Structure formats: structure tokens, C-alpha cells
Amino acid sequence: MSLISIGQLQALGQSTRLDLFKALVRAEPHGLLVGELADALHLKANTTSMNLNRLLIAGLVSSTREGKSVRYRADLHGIESLISYLSGRLLCRRSDAVCNHSFSP
């Protein structure tokens, strides 16, 4: 298992981060500001920022500064990478035709 996949799965393994991630996926393509996420999930701003940073490090979200605020978006490339890994490496059997296809980690 690649280090990226391990980090992504660990990041999503915590309920607050999973809730933040789901909110950002639903908010695509515009994303949400940290304060909007905190309000929507009834979290403190510092808790929200800390958990978003973990998702950012895992490659599951991206961020852009907008003045004094930060907007987060789901990172579709990171999500695609994780889905590709899971479907290509963990869910197929060696005899399946799909397993003969080369998947990128």
C-alpha cells in the first residue's frame, strides 16, 4: 500500500475529518470557507482548521487564500488516486479481467 493511500485512509478514519470531507465533496466546485464549514458542522474554528490541515496533507483537499479567509475544496485528483488504488488493488481478484489492467497508485 502506498504511503499516500495510508495517509488518505487514516485522514478519513476520523469522524470529524470524514464529515468535513463529505461537506467539501458536496460543495464542489466552489468549496467552502473555513468559517462556513465550522458553522455547518457546529465546530470551533481551530478544530476545523486543524482537521482540514490533516486532509490537506493527505492530498484530499486543496486550499486557496481569499483575503483573510481560506477556501477549501475537495481535491478531485487525490480522491481519484484513492479510488483507483482501492478498486485496482484491494477489490479485485487476481483472475478478474480488471486486475490485468494497470492502475496507478
Protein Blocks (a to p, Z undefined) as FASTA:
>chain_A
ZZklmmmmmmmmpmklmmmmmmmmmmpcnbpafklmmmmnopafklmmmmmmmmmmnopa
ccddehjbccddddfklmmmmmmmmmmmmmpcfklmklmpccdZZ
